[in-house]
Amino acid sequence: NPSNPEKPLICTRGCMGAIYIIRNPFDVSISLANHFSCTYDKAIKFLINNSSSLCGSLKSCKTQVRQYLGSWDYHVRTWNKQQIIPLLVLRYEDLINEPIKEFTKLAMFLNLTKDQDLIENSIENCKFEKLQFLENKTESGFEERPSNCKTFFKYGCFGTGKKKLSNVQRSLIKDKFISTLNEFDYLNFI
Protein backbone atom coordinates (compact mmCIF):
# COMPACT_ATOMS: atom_id res chain seq x y z
CA ASN A 1 0.00 0.00 0.00
CA PRO A 2 1.84 3.14 -1.18
CA SER A 3 0.10 5.49 1.27
CA ASN A 4 0.89 3.21 4.22
CA PRO A 5 3.51 0.54 3.44
CA GLU A 6 2.91 -1.15 6.80
CA LYS A 7 -0.78 -1.74 6.07
CA PRO A 8 -1.57 -4.68 3.76
CA LEU A 9 -3.96 -4.12 0.86
CA ILE A 10 -5.73 -7.40 1.59
CA CYS A 11 -7.19 -8.77 4.79
CA THR A 12 -4.77 -11.31 6.26
CA ARG A 13 -6.86 -12.39 9.25
CA GLY A 14 -7.76 -16.05 8.77
CA CYS A 15 -5.64 -16.27 5.61
CA MET A 16 -3.78 -19.58 5.43
CA GLY A 17 -1.40 -18.31 2.76
CA ALA A 18 -1.05 -17.06 -0.79
CA ILE A 19 0.24 -18.41 -4.07
CA TYR A 20 2.16 -15.86 -6.11
CA ILE A 21 2.73 -16.72 -9.76
CA ILE A 22 5.41 -14.51 -11.19
CA ARG A 23 5.83 -14.06 -14.94
CA ASN A 24 8.66 -12.30 -16.71
CA PRO A 25 7.75 -8.67 -17.46
CA PHE A 26 8.71 -8.93 -21.13
CA ASP A 27 5.89 -11.42 -21.70
CA VAL A 28 3.58 -9.62 -19.26
CA SER A 29 3.83 -6.51 -21.45
CA ILE A 30 2.61 -8.50 -24.48
CA SER A 31 -0.30 -9.94 -22.47
CA LEU A 32 -1.17 -6.50 -21.09
CA ALA A 33 -1.23 -5.02 -24.57
CA ASN A 34 -3.77 -7.68 -25.57
CA HIS A 35 -5.75 -7.32 -22.35
CA PHE A 36 -5.95 -3.51 -22.56
CA SER A 37 -6.11 -3.43 -26.40
CA CYS A 38 -3.18 -1.01 -26.44
CA THR A 39 0.31 -0.71 -27.89
CA TYR A 40 3.34 -2.42 -26.39
CA ASP A 41 4.70 1.00 -25.39
CA LYS A 42 1.55 1.78 -23.37
CA ALA A 43 1.66 -1.66 -21.76
CA ILE A 44 5.31 -1.12 -20.78
CA LYS A 45 4.46 2.33 -19.42
CA PHE A 46 1.80 0.65 -17.23
CA LEU A 47 4.32 -1.98 -16.04
CA ILE A 48 6.93 0.56 -14.98
CA ASN A 49 4.46 3.06 -13.45
CA ASN A 50 4.60 3.09 -9.64
CA SER A 51 0.95 4.23 -9.54
CA SER A 52 -0.52 1.57 -11.83
CA SER A 53 -3.86 0.10 -10.87
CA LEU A 54 -6.65 -1.90 -12.39
CA CYS A 55 -9.89 0.07 -12.63
CA GLY A 56 -8.11 3.33 -12.04
CA SER A 57 -11.14 5.37 -13.08
CA LEU A 58 -14.87 4.97 -12.59
CA LYS A 59 -15.63 5.24 -16.32
CA SER A 60 -13.21 2.50 -17.33
CA CYS A 61 -14.40 -0.18 -14.95
CA LYS A 62 -17.90 -1.15 -14.03
CA THR A 63 -17.51 -4.79 -13.06
CA GLN A 64 -14.39 -4.81 -10.93
CA VAL A 65 -13.05 -3.19 -7.79
CA ARG A 66 -10.05 -0.87 -8.14
CA GLN A 67 -6.79 -2.70 -7.41
CA TYR A 68 -3.56 -0.86 -6.76
CA LEU A 69 -0.65 -2.75 -8.36
CA GLY A 70 2.28 -0.37 -8.55
CA SER A 71 5.02 -1.26 -10.99
CA TRP A 72 5.74 -4.91 -11.87
CA ASP A 73 8.83 -4.75 -9.69
CA TYR A 74 7.00 -3.17 -6.74
CA HIS A 75 4.23 -5.78 -6.92
CA VAL A 76 6.71 -8.66 -7.00
CA ARG A 77 8.86 -7.27 -4.18
CA THR A 78 6.01 -6.40 -1.83
CA TRP A 79 4.41 -9.83 -2.14
CA ASN A 80 7.68 -11.71 -1.86
CA LYS A 81 9.13 -9.69 1.00
CA GLN A 82 6.00 -9.79 3.18
CA GLN A 83 6.16 -12.10 6.17
CA ILE A 84 2.58 -11.89 7.39
CA ILE A 85 1.20 -14.98 5.64
CA PRO A 86 2.84 -18.11 4.20
CA LEU A 87 3.68 -17.67 0.53
CA LEU A 88 4.43 -20.05 -2.31
CA VAL A 89 6.14 -18.40 -5.27
CA LEU A 90 5.90 -20.16 -8.62
CA ARG A 91 7.35 -18.95 -11.89
CA TYR A 92 4.85 -19.10 -14.75
CA GLU A 93 7.59 -20.43 -17.02
CA ASP A 94 8.35 -23.31 -14.63
CA LEU A 95 4.64 -24.23 -14.55
CA ILE A 96 4.87 -24.68 -18.32
CA ASN A 97 8.29 -26.39 -18.41
CA GLU A 98 7.91 -28.64 -15.35
CA PRO A 99 4.18 -28.91 -14.65
CA ILE A 100 4.30 -32.10 -12.54
CA LYS A 101 7.01 -30.73 -10.24
CA GLU A 102 5.39 -27.30 -9.87
CA PHE A 103 1.80 -28.53 -9.47
CA THR A 104 3.01 -31.01 -6.86
CA LYS A 105 4.53 -28.07 -4.91
CA LEU A 106 1.21 -26.26 -5.29
CA ALA A 107 -0.86 -29.24 -4.09
CA MET A 108 1.43 -29.78 -1.10
CA PHE A 109 1.32 -26.08 -0.15
CA LEU A 110 -2.48 -26.27 -0.19
CA ASN A 111 -2.44 -29.57 1.71
CA LEU A 112 -4.46 -31.14 -1.10
CA THR A 113 -2.90 -34.34 -2.32
CA LYS A 114 0.26 -36.12 -3.33
CA ASP A 115 -1.73 -38.35 -5.71
CA GLN A 116 0.07 -38.00 -9.04
CA ASP A 117 -3.03 -39.05 -11.04
CA LEU A 118 -5.04 -36.19 -9.56
CA ILE A 119 -2.18 -33.76 -10.11
CA GLU A 120 -1.80 -34.86 -13.74
CA ASN A 121 -5.56 -34.56 -14.23
CA SER A 122 -5.45 -31.01 -12.81
CA ILE A 123 -2.63 -30.13 -15.19
CA GLU A 124 -4.60 -31.51 -18.13
CA ASN A 125 -7.66 -29.46 -17.17
CA CYS A 126 -5.58 -26.26 -16.88
CA LYS A 127 -3.80 -26.54 -20.23
CA PHE A 128 -3.90 -23.27 -22.10
CA GLU A 129 -5.21 -24.90 -25.27
CA LYS A 130 -8.13 -26.37 -23.33
CA LEU A 131 -8.96 -22.99 -21.79
CA GLN A 132 -8.77 -21.36 -25.24
CA PHE A 133 -11.09 -24.03 -26.63
CA LEU A 134 -13.60 -23.47 -23.82
CA GLU A 135 -13.43 -19.70 -24.32
CA ASN A 136 -14.07 -20.05 -28.07
CA LYS A 137 -16.83 -22.59 -27.49
CA THR A 138 -19.02 -20.18 -25.54
CA GLU A 139 -20.88 -17.39 -27.28
CA SER A 140 -19.78 -14.67 -24.87
CA GLY A 141 -16.22 -15.94 -24.34
CA PHE A 142 -14.44 -15.96 -20.98
CA GLU A 143 -16.50 -13.96 -18.49
CA GLU A 144 -13.53 -12.03 -17.07
CA ARG A 145 -12.42 -10.86 -20.53
CA PRO A 146 -12.56 -7.06 -20.84
CA SER A 147 -15.12 -5.93 -23.43
CA ASN A 148 -12.46 -4.30 -25.62
CA CYS A 149 -10.30 -7.46 -25.64
CA LYS A 150 -10.96 -10.02 -28.39
CA THR A 151 -9.77 -13.05 -26.41
CA PHE A 152 -8.69 -13.52 -22.83
CA PHE A 153 -6.53 -16.60 -23.55
CA LYS A 154 -4.29 -15.31 -26.34
CA TYR A 155 -0.81 -16.90 -26.16
CA GLY A 156 -0.16 -18.85 -22.97
CA CYS A 157 3.46 -19.56 -23.79
CA PHE A 158 6.57 -17.68 -22.85
CA GLY A 159 9.18 -15.92 -24.93
CA THR A 160 6.74 -13.68 -26.84
CA GLY A 161 8.26 -10.56 -25.28
CA LYS A 162 11.68 -11.49 -26.59
CA LYS A 163 10.23 -11.98 -30.09
CA LYS A 164 7.80 -9.06 -30.27
CA LEU A 165 9.41 -6.23 -28.30
CA SER A 166 12.10 -4.02 -29.78
CA ASN A 167 15.58 -3.81 -28.30
CA VAL A 168 14.71 -0.38 -26.88
CA GLN A 169 11.53 -1.70 -25.23
CA ARG A 170 13.34 -4.70 -23.73
CA SER A 171 16.17 -2.46 -22.48
CA LEU A 172 13.69 -0.12 -20.78
CA ILE A 173 12.14 -3.04 -18.87
CA LYS A 174 15.57 -4.47 -18.04
CA ASP A 175 16.91 -1.15 -16.76
CA LYS A 176 13.86 -0.55 -14.54
CA PHE A 177 13.73 -4.04 -13.03
CA ILE A 178 17.31 -5.36 -13.15
CA SER A 179 17.58 -6.51 -9.52
CA THR A 180 14.26 -8.38 -9.53
CA LEU A 181 14.98 -9.85 -12.96
CA ASN A 182 18.26 -11.10 -11.53
CA GLU A 183 16.66 -12.45 -8.37
CA PHE A 184 14.14 -14.55 -10.31
CA ASP A 185 16.54 -15.59 -13.07
CA TYR A 186 14.74 -13.63 -15.79
CA LEU A 187 17.73 -12.02 -17.50
CA ASN A 188 17.77 -14.83 -20.07
CA PHE A 189 14.31 -13.65 -21.27
CA ILE A 190 15.69 -10.41 -22.74
RANORQUI-V723631 format. One record per residue. PHI is phi in degrees with one decimal (* if undefined). PSI is psi in whole degrees, 0 to 359 (999 if undefined). Layout:
PHI/PSI ; PHI/PSI
//
This chain:
*/113 ; -65.0/329 ; -77.1/334 ; -147.9/90 ; -59.8/340 ; -82.9/344 ; -100.1/119 ; -65.2/151 ; -78.3/339 ; -116.9/156 ; -73.6/128 ; -104.5/351 ; -64.6/125 ; 79.9/1 ; -81.8/125 ; -82.4/345 ; 154.4/181 ; -141.5/151 ; -111.5/123 ; -112.8/115 ; -100.7/115 ; -97.3/142 ; -132.5/143 ; -61.8/140 ; -67.4/340 ; -66.0/315 ; -75.2/326 ; -60.2/321 ; -63.1/324 ; -67.4/316 ; -64.4/319 ; -61.8/318 ; -59.2/319 ; -67.9/313 ; -61.6/318 ; -92.7/357 ; 52.5/55 ; -134.6/179 ; -76.6/164 ; -62.7/322 ; -61.0/318 ; -67.7/323 ; -64.6/318 ; -64.4/318 ; -58.7/319 ; -63.1/316 ; -62.8/325 ; -94.6/355 ; -79.8/123 ; -68.1/346 ; -105.9/10 ; -59.6/142 ; -152.0/156 ; -88.2/140 ; 60.7/50 ; -69.9/342 ; -134.9/154 ; -65.4/327 ; -77.4/339 ; -90.8/349 ; -146.1/116 ; -112.4/344 ; -115.5/9 ; -142.7/151 ; -83.0/144 ; -59.7/136 ; -130.3/115 ; -71.4/131 ; -115.5/322 ; 74.1/194 ; -74.1/166 ; -55.2/314 ; -62.5/315 ; -61.2/314 ; -59.9/312 ; -60.9/310 ; -62.7/316 ; -67.5/323 ; -69.6/317 ; -80.8/342 ; -96.0/348 ; -67.6/149 ; -129.6/24 ; -83.9/319 ; -127.6/153 ; -60.3/146 ; -137.9/134 ; -113.2/121 ; -101.6/126 ; -125.1/137 ; -86.3/133 ; -52.6/317 ; -64.2/324 ; -70.7/326 ; -61.1/326 ; -78.6/314 ; -74.4/322 ; -133.0/65 ; -61.1/320 ; -62.4/311 ; -60.3/314 ; -73.6/320 ; -69.1/331 ; -65.7/317 ; -58.1/316 ; -61.7/312 ; -61.9/319 ; -69.3/321 ; -60.4/321 ; -85.8/3 ; 53.9/43 ; -90.6/291 ; -162.7/158 ; -110.4/2 ; -65.8/110 ; -62.4/328 ; -64.0/317 ; -67.3/321 ; -64.6/314 ; -63.1/322 ; -64.4/320 ; -62.5/318 ; -61.6/315 ; -59.6/317 ; -71.7/342 ; -100.5/2 ; -58.7/139 ; -58.0/318 ; -61.6/323 ; -67.6/317 ; -65.1/321 ; -61.5/316 ; -60.0/314 ; -64.3/322 ; -63.8/316 ; -70.8/335 ; -71.5/328 ; -87.1/149 ; -64.8/320 ; -92.3/354 ; 80.2/197 ; -74.1/129 ; -58.1/324 ; -81.4/358 ; -66.5/128 ; -61.4/149 ; -62.9/332 ; -88.1/2 ; -104.1/127 ; -65.3/312 ; -136.9/145 ; -80.3/315 ; -94.7/92 ; -95.1/302 ; -114.1/297 ; 78.3/0 ; -106.4/190 ; -131.9/158 ; 103.8/358 ; -68.8/328 ; -63.3/320 ; -64.8/325 ; -81.4/322 ; -97.8/335 ; -85.9/149 ; -74.9/167 ; -59.0/320 ; -64.4/316 ; -64.1/316 ; -64.8/321 ; -65.0/322 ; -61.2/314 ; -63.5/314 ; -60.0/313 ; -63.3/323 ; -73.3/327 ; -121.8/23 ; -53.1/316 ; -69.3/320 ; -71.8/323 ; -58.8/317 ; -63.8/313 ; -58.8/323 ; -104.0/18 ; 57.4/46 ; -105.3/4 ; -67.3/338 ; -78.0/0 ; -95.4/5 ; -80.6/999
//
